[in-house]
Structure formats: C-alpha cells, structure tokens
Amino acid sequence: MEFSRITIDPTRMAGVPCIRNLRIPVATVIDMVADGMTDAEILQAYPDLENADIKEALHFAAEAVRERELPLLSDR
C-alpha cells in the first residue's frame, strides 16, 4: 500500500512517521482513536488534520504490524 499522507523525514521529529509533514505523529492519532475519540474530536483537537489523515494513519499502523511477530501473553 502506498501512503501519500504519511511522511518520514530524519530531520523532522527525529524521523517519526508524521501526518503530511505537520509534526503530528501517526502514533498520536492512533492513540486518540484507541482512547475512543471520534474523528470529529480528533479533528477539533488538531484542526490541521483531515478525515483522510485519520484513515491513512490507521492503515499505516495496520501495515506496520502486519508481518511481524509480537510478544503476546497466552492464557496458558
């Protein structure tokens, strides 16, 4: 998948993936979604964001963990 709204610049925000060079890390947007904030609440908190930015941040996060082994606790 190609990400047109996610930028990674080693000279900006220490290379952390951000939304459209805005200094808004993808992780910040994902945290807000995980905390149960609505798109409207996120857009109110960060007026420079657009709905498409939130959607692409979610797709980027999904792609980032898709092929990796993650340490999970088992019920055993």
C-alpha positions in Angstrom: 0.0 0.0 0.0 1.2 3.5 -0.8 0.9 6.2 1.8 0.6 9.7 0.4 -0.3 11.4 3.7 2.4 9.8 5.9 5.9 11.4 5.8 9.1 10.3 7.4 11.9 12.8 7.5 15.0 12.1 9.6 15.5 15.9 10.1 12.0 16.4 11.4 10.6 14.9 14.6 13.6 12.5 14.7 12.2 10.6 11.7 9.0 9.6 13.5 6.2 8.9 10.9 4.0 12.0 10.8 0.9 13.2 9.0 1.8 15.3 5.9 4.9 16.9 7.5 2.7 18.5 10.2 4.7 17.4 13.2 1.6 15.3 14.2 2.9 11.8 14.8 0.9 8.9 13.4 1.2 7.3 16.8 -0.6 10.3 18.4 -3.6 9.9 16.0 -3.6 6.1 16.7 -3.6 6.7 20.4 -6.5 9.1 20.2 -8.5 6.5 18.2 -7.6 3.8 20.7 -8.8 6.1 23.5 -12.2 6.2 21.9 -12.1 9.7 20.5 -14.3 10.2 17.5 -13.0 11.6 14.2 -14.7 14.9 15.0 -13.0 15.1 18.4 -9.6 14.4 16.8 -10.2 17.0 14.1 -11.2 19.5 16.8 -8.0 18.8 18.8 -5.9 19.0 15.6 -7.6 21.4 13.1 -4.9 20.9 10.5 -5.9 17.2 10.2 -8.4 15.9 7.7 -10.6 12.8 7.9 -8.4 11.1 5.2 -5.4 11.6 7.5 -7.0 9.6 10.3 -7.9 6.8 7.9 -4.4 6.6 6.5 -2.9 6.6 9.9 -4.9 3.6 10.8 -3.9 1.8 7.6 -0.3 2.7 8.2 -0.4 1.3 11.7 -2.0 -1.9 10.4 0.6 -2.3 7.8 3.4 -1.7 10.4 2.4 -4.7 12.4 1.1 -7.0 9.7 4.1 -9.2 9.1 5.8 -9.0 12.5 5.8 -11.4 15.4 4.6 -9.7 18.5 5.1 -10.9 22.1 1.6 -11.8 23.4 0.7 -13.2 26.7 -1.0 -16.6 26.5 -3.9 -17.8 28.7 -1.9 -21.0 29.5 
